[in-house]
Amino acid sequence: MLKPLAALAILALAGGLWWTTRPEPAAPPLPPSRAGTDALVQITLPGTLDAHAQLGESIFAQTCAACHGEAAVGRDGIGPPLVHRIYEPSHHADEAFQIAVAQGVRAHHWTFGNMPRIEGLTRGDVAAVIAYVRALQRANGIN
């Protein structure tokens, strides 16, 4: 009975090791920027935003848009679009955004360089920004 359990433990360990060391998927190429702007994607804005997402829109405009562009469309050569399937909830959960703001993040999907930690935002502020970004994503078919 011990041998099957040992074999199962070895398989679980090997699977866990593979899962944690596998390379991140490469970001799909972006369409070329539109003439006259540095936006990386074209999006549809949601018809309405709830109060939490409206607060997030305001915080995003003040804190995040300088790099990620107005309405999270990215900025050519500066920061990636957050309205992109790379940031869908199943790949980048809300906590990934919280960690990125609190600790910064090493570049791994894009060639924009590392994101520094962002000072002065509370977890509540970031949750509001996430609500805004998720509303933008849903309006563009990213669930």
Backbone as JSON, one array per atom type, in Angstrom:
{
  "sequence": "MLKPLAALAILALAGGLWWTTRPEPAAPPLPPSRAGTDALVQITLPGTLDAHAQLGESIFAQTCAACHGEAAVGRDGIGPPLVHRIYEPSHHADEAFQIAVAQGVRAHHWTFGNMPRIEGLTRGDVAAVIAYVRALQRANGIN",
  "N": [[0.82, -1.2, 0.0], [2.02, 1.19, 0.59], [3.73, 1.78, -1.56], [2.04, 2.6, -3.81], [1.05, 5.02, -2.72], [3.41, 6.48, -2.38], [4.22, 6.71, -5.03], [2.12, 8.25, -6.02], [2.51, 10.57, -4.54], [4.99, 11.4, -5.57], [4.28, 11.88, -8.23], [2.46, 14.02, -7.83], [4.19, 15.95, -6.75], [5.98, 16.28, -8.92], [4.19, 17.27, -10.84], [3.41, 19.67, -9.6], [5.88, 21.0, -9.55], [6.37, 21.24, -12.31], [4.2, 22.93, -12.96], [4.79, 25.32, -11.56], [7.16, 26.14, -12.73], [6.8, 26.42, -15.41], [6.95, 28.29, -18.49], [5.62, 31.62, -18.77], [2.75, 32.36, -20.77], [3.22, 33.86, -23.95], [2.49, 37.25, -24.73], [-0.12, 38.03, -26.96], [0.32, 39.49, -30.2], [-0.1, 43.02, -30.6], [-2.47, 45.11, -32.33], [-1.45, 47.49, -34.83], [-0.72, 50.84, -33.73], [-3.16, 53.46, -33.74], [-3.21, 56.09, -36.12], [-1.97, 59.23, -35.09], [-2.32, 58.9, -32.36], [-1.26, 57.32, -29.3], [-2.51, 55.09, -28.38], [-2.98, 51.62, -27.84], [-4.97, 49.75, -28.29], [-8.29, 49.65, -29.6], [-11.34, 50.37, -28.08], [-14.65, 49.62, -26.81], [-16.59, 51.67, -24.86], [-18.21, 51.12, -21.69], [-21.79, 51.38, -21.32], [-22.85, 52.34, -18.9], [-21.52, 52.9, -15.6], [-21.22, 51.41, -12.41], [-21.33, 52.86, -9.06], [-18.98, 52.17, -7.67], [-17.2, 51.47, -9.74], [-17.17, 53.94, -11.04], [-15.81, 55.53, -9.18], [-13.39, 54.17, -9.34], [-12.72, 54.78, -11.99], [-12.09, 57.49, -11.78], [-9.86, 57.41, -10.01], [-8.18, 55.85, -11.58], [-7.76, 57.57, -13.77], [-6.26, 59.57, -12.54], [-4.02, 58.22, -11.53], [-3.19, 55.94, -12.98], [-3.52, 56.19, -15.76], [-1.47, 57.63, -16.99], [0.48, 55.8, -17.7], [-0.95, 53.48, -18.56], [-2.79, 54.47, -20.32], [-5.67, 56.41, -21.32], [-8.78, 55.14, -20.35], [-7.66, 52.64, -20.14], [-6.35, 51.72, -22.49], [-3.75, 51.33, -23.08], [-0.4, 52.58, -23.8], [1.62, 53.37, -26.41], [4.84, 52.17, -26.32], [5.03, 52.8, -23.65], [3.17, 51.71, -21.66], [1.2, 48.71, -21.12], [-2.05, 47.79, -22.54], [-4.86, 47.36, -20.46], [-7.29, 46.48, -21.1], [-7.45, 43.86, -22.44], [-7.04, 40.48, -23.46], [-5.03, 39.18, -22.04], [-5.24, 40.13, -19.48], [-7.58, 39.08, -18.51], [-9.93, 37.93, -16.04], [-9.53, 35.17, -15.42], [-6.87, 34.75, -15.88], [-5.34, 36.88, -14.83], [-6.13, 37.44, -11.83], [-8.07, 39.49, -9.55], [-6.47, 39.94, -7.29], [-3.91, 39.87, -8.35], [-3.67, 42.37, -9.54], [-3.78, 43.93, -7.23], [-1.38, 43.15, -5.98], [0.48, 43.96, -7.92], [0.25, 46.76, -7.8], [0.95, 47.24, -5.11], [3.51, 46.07, -4.83], [4.86, 46.31, -7.2], [5.78, 44.93, -10.4], [7.51, 42.47, -12.21], [8.4, 42.65, -15.6], [6.75, 40.5, -17.79], [4.93, 39.7, -19.72], [4.93, 41.61, -21.67], [6.98, 44.03, -23.44], [7.42, 46.41, -22.12], [8.89, 47.0, -19.92], [9.6, 46.85, -16.36], [6.98, 47.27, -13.94], [6.76, 49.79, -11.6], [6.16, 49.85, -8.01], [3.2, 51.42, -6.81], [2.72, 54.27, -5.06], [0.67, 55.46, -2.35], [-1.91, 54.48, -2.77], [-4.71, 52.83, -1.43], [-5.84, 49.49, -0.55], [-8.56, 49.51, -0.96], [-8.82, 51.63, -2.8], [-7.52, 50.48, -4.99], [-9.19, 48.3, -5.42], [-11.44, 49.64, -6.37], [-10.41, 50.65, -8.77], [-9.93, 48.23, -10.05], [-12.59, 47.37, -10.34], [-13.44, 49.23, -12.23], [-11.69, 48.63, -14.42], [-12.47, 45.97, -14.91], [-15.11, 46.42, -15.7], [-14.68, 47.8, -18.09], [-13.39, 45.74, -19.48], [-15.45, 43.76, -19.6], [-17.28, 45.14, -21.25], [-15.99, 44.83, -23.58], [-15.99, 42.2, -24.24], [-14.31, 40.64, -22.68], [-14.17, 38.42, -20.26]],
  "CA": [[0.0, 0.0, 0.0], [2.9, 2.34, 0.67], [4.29, 2.1, -2.88], [1.14, 3.46, -4.61], [0.99, 6.36, -2.14], [4.68, 7.15, -2.69], [4.18, 7.05, -6.46], [1.18, 9.35, -6.16], [3.17, 11.77, -3.99], [6.01, 11.81, -6.54], [3.56, 12.48, -9.37], [1.95, 15.32, -7.42], [5.34, 16.83, -6.64], [6.45, 16.58, -10.27], [3.19, 18.15, -11.47], [3.53, 20.99, -8.99], [7.13, 21.59, -10.03], [6.16, 21.65, -13.7], [3.26, 24.05, -12.98], [5.4, 26.55, -11.07], [8.33, 26.54, -13.51], [6.48, 26.54, -16.84], [7.04, 29.69, -18.92], [4.38, 32.37, -18.95], [2.39, 32.47, -22.19], [3.6, 35.14, -24.56], [1.37, 38.13, -25.04], [-0.39, 38.07, -28.39], [0.71, 40.79, -30.77], [-1.1, 44.08, -30.6], [-2.64, 45.74, -33.63], [-0.69, 48.73, -34.89], [-1.36, 52.01, -33.13], [-3.9, 54.31, -34.67], [-2.49, 57.31, -36.46], [-2.3, 60.41, -34.28], [-2.48, 58.57, -30.94], [-0.38, 56.24, -28.88], [-3.33, 54.01, -27.86], [-2.61, 50.34, -28.43], [-6.18, 49.03, -28.67], [-9.53, 50.41, -29.69], [-12.3, 49.7, -27.22], [-16.0, 50.13, -26.63], [-16.81, 52.06, -23.47], [-19.49, 50.63, -21.17], [-22.86, 52.37, -21.31], [-22.91, 52.92, -17.56], [-20.64, 52.33, -14.59], [-21.78, 51.54, -11.06], [-20.64, 53.87, -8.26], [-17.63, 51.7, -7.35], [-16.4, 51.6, -10.97], [-16.99, 55.38, -11.29], [-14.7, 55.93, -8.31], [-12.2, 53.58, -9.95], [-12.4, 55.56, -13.19], [-11.44, 58.72, -11.32], [-8.53, 57.04, -9.5], [-7.4, 55.4, -12.73], [-7.37, 58.75, -14.55], [-5.24, 60.32, -11.8], [-2.87, 57.43, -11.1], [-2.8, 54.84, -13.87], [-3.65, 56.52, -17.18], [-0.21, 58.13, -17.54], [1.18, 54.67, -18.31], [-1.85, 52.51, -19.19], [-3.65, 55.16, -21.27], [-7.06, 56.73, -20.99], [-9.66, 53.97, -20.47], [-6.83, 51.43, -20.1], [-6.07, 51.26, -23.84], [-2.29, 51.23, -23.25], [0.3, 53.69, -24.45], [2.69, 52.84, -27.23], [6.17, 52.35, -25.78], [4.99, 53.22, -22.25], [2.5, 50.73, -20.8], [0.27, 47.84, -21.85], [-3.48, 47.95, -22.35], [-5.47, 46.44, -19.51], [-8.44, 45.93, -21.81], [-6.76, 42.88, -23.28], [-7.32, 39.15, -22.92], [-3.98, 38.8, -21.09], [-5.66, 40.55, -18.14], [-8.89, 38.55, -18.15], [-9.92, 37.47, -14.65], [-9.02, 33.81, -15.24], [-5.41, 34.76, -16.0], [-4.87, 37.85, -13.83], [-7.2, 37.66, -10.85], [-8.04, 40.81, -8.94], [-5.35, 40.04, -6.37], [-2.71, 40.17, -9.14], [-3.62, 43.84, -9.66], [-3.43, 44.45, -5.91], [0.05, 42.9, -5.77], [1.24, 44.8, -8.85], [0.27, 48.12, -7.27], [1.64, 47.27, -3.81], [4.9, 45.61, -4.88], [5.44, 46.4, -8.53], [5.77, 43.63, -11.07], [8.54, 42.24, -13.22], [7.85, 42.49, -16.95], [6.72, 39.1, -18.19], [4.08, 39.5, -20.9], [5.16, 42.68, -22.62], [8.34, 44.58, -23.46], [7.36, 47.78, -21.63], [9.72, 47.13, -18.73], [8.97, 46.54, -15.08], [6.06, 48.25, -13.36], [7.13, 50.09, -10.22], [5.04, 49.9, -7.06], [2.51, 52.7, -6.86], [2.55, 54.78, -3.7], [-0.48, 56.3, -2.01], [-3.22, 53.87, -3.01], [-5.13, 51.8, -0.48], [-6.45, 48.31, -1.19], [-9.89, 49.94, -1.41], [-8.63, 52.39, -4.04], [-7.18, 49.54, -6.06], [-10.41, 47.54, -5.7], [-12.29, 50.49, -7.22], [-9.77, 50.65, -10.1], [-10.2, 46.91, -10.63], [-14.0, 47.37, -10.76], [-13.47, 50.01, -13.48], [-11.04, 47.86, -15.49], [-13.32, 44.81, -15.22], [-16.26, 46.93, -16.46], [-14.16, 48.03, -19.45], [-13.16, 44.43, -20.1], [-16.75, 43.14, -19.94], [-17.85, 45.86, -22.4], [-15.22, 44.44, -24.77], [-16.03, 40.75, -24.39], [-13.29, 39.97, -21.88], [-14.82, 38.03, -19.01]],
  "C": [[0.85, 1.26, 0.0], [3.43, 2.75, -0.7], [3.33, 2.93, -3.73], [1.04, 4.88, -4.05], [2.26, 7.14, -2.43], [4.7, 7.57, -4.16], [3.25, 8.24, -6.7], [1.79, 10.65, -5.64], [4.22, 12.29, -4.96], [5.37, 12.46, -7.75], [3.03, 13.86, -9.01], [3.07, 16.34, -7.31], [5.86, 17.24, -8.01], [5.48, 17.51, -10.99], [3.26, 19.56, -10.92], [4.77, 21.71, -9.45], [6.98, 22.07, -11.47], [5.29, 22.91, -13.75], [3.93, 25.36, -12.58], [6.59, 27.01, -11.9], [8.04, 26.68, -15.0], [6.57, 28.01, -17.24], [5.66, 30.32, -19.03], [4.03, 32.4, -20.44], [2.78, 33.84, -22.73], [2.35, 35.96, -24.84], [1.14, 38.1, -26.55], [-0.02, 39.44, -28.94], [-0.46, 41.77, -30.73], [-1.28, 44.61, -32.01], [-1.81, 47.02, -33.65], [-1.46, 49.89, -34.27], [-2.11, 52.8, -34.19], [-3.09, 55.56, -34.94], [-2.93, 58.45, -35.55], [-2.5, 60.12, -32.81], [-1.54, 57.44, -30.59], [-1.17, 55.09, -28.25], [-2.99, 52.71, -28.58], [-3.81, 49.5, -28.85], [-7.34, 50.0, -28.78], [-10.57, 49.65, -28.88], [-13.67, 50.34, -27.33], [-16.15, 50.47, -25.16], [-18.14, 51.51, -22.98], [-20.53, 51.74, -21.16], [-22.98, 53.08, -19.98], [-21.89, 52.22, -16.67], [-21.34, 52.44, -13.24], [-20.89, 52.5, -10.26], [-19.2, 53.46, -7.94], [-16.71, 51.86, -8.57], [-16.19, 53.07, -11.33], [-15.86, 55.93, -10.43], [-13.39, 55.41, -8.9], [-11.75, 54.32, -11.2], [-11.64, 56.83, -12.82], [-10.02, 58.44, -10.82], [-7.63, 56.62, -10.65], [-6.89, 56.6, -13.53], [-6.23, 59.51, -13.87], [-3.94, 59.54, -11.62], [-2.33, 56.48, -12.17], [-2.72, 55.22, -15.34], [-2.35, 57.03, -17.8], [0.57, 57.01, -18.22], [0.25, 53.76, -19.11], [-2.85, 53.15, -20.13], [-5.04, 55.42, -20.74], [-7.92, 55.5, -21.27], [-8.88, 52.68, -20.66], [-6.51, 50.85, -21.48], [-4.57, 51.09, -24.11], [-1.72, 52.47, -23.89], [1.52, 53.13, -25.13], [4.05, 53.19, -26.62], [6.21, 52.69, -24.3], [4.37, 52.16, -21.35], [1.46, 49.95, -21.55], [-1.19, 48.2, -21.62], [-3.97, 46.94, -21.32], [-6.77, 45.87, -20.05], [-7.85, 45.03, -22.89], [-6.95, 41.51, -22.65], [-6.24, 38.64, -21.97], [-4.43, 39.09, -19.66], [-7.05, 40.06, -17.76], [-8.82, 37.93, -16.75], [-9.36, 36.06, -14.45], [-7.5, 33.74, -15.34], [-4.76, 35.72, -15.01], [-6.05, 38.17, -12.92], [-7.04, 39.04, -10.23], [-6.84, 40.98, -8.01], [-4.03, 40.31, -7.11], [-2.55, 41.68, -9.34], [-3.23, 44.47, -8.32], [-1.93, 44.31, -5.66], [0.89, 43.79, -6.67], [1.34, 46.23, -8.32], [1.12, 48.19, -6.0], [3.13, 46.98, -3.91], [5.61, 45.89, -6.19], [5.41, 45.01, -9.15], [6.86, 43.6, -12.13], [7.88, 42.02, -14.57], [7.88, 41.02, -17.33], [5.81, 38.81, -19.37], [4.46, 40.45, -22.02], [6.61, 43.15, -22.54], [8.36, 46.04, -22.99], [8.28, 48.03, -20.45], [8.92, 46.83, -17.47], [8.03, 47.65, -14.65], [6.52, 48.53, -11.94], [5.92, 49.99, -9.3], [4.46, 51.31, -7.1], [2.2, 53.13, -5.43], [1.21, 55.49, -3.55], [-1.85, 55.71, -2.29], [-3.5, 52.81, -1.95], [-5.65, 50.59, -1.25], [-7.85, 48.66, -1.7], [-9.83, 50.75, -2.69], [-8.39, 51.44, -5.21], [-8.39, 48.67, -6.41], [-11.36, 48.34, -6.59], [-11.73, 50.55, -8.64], [-10.04, 49.31, -10.79], [-11.65, 46.84, -11.12], [-14.15, 48.12, -12.09], [-12.87, 49.21, -14.64], [-11.89, 46.65, -15.88], [-14.56, 45.25, -16.0], [-15.85, 47.21, -17.91], [-13.97, 46.71, -20.18], [-14.46, 43.77, -20.51], [-17.38, 43.81, -21.16], [-17.16, 45.47, -23.7], [-15.08, 42.93, -24.89], [-14.97, 39.99, -23.63], [-13.91, 39.68, -20.53], [-13.88, 37.16, -18.26]]
}
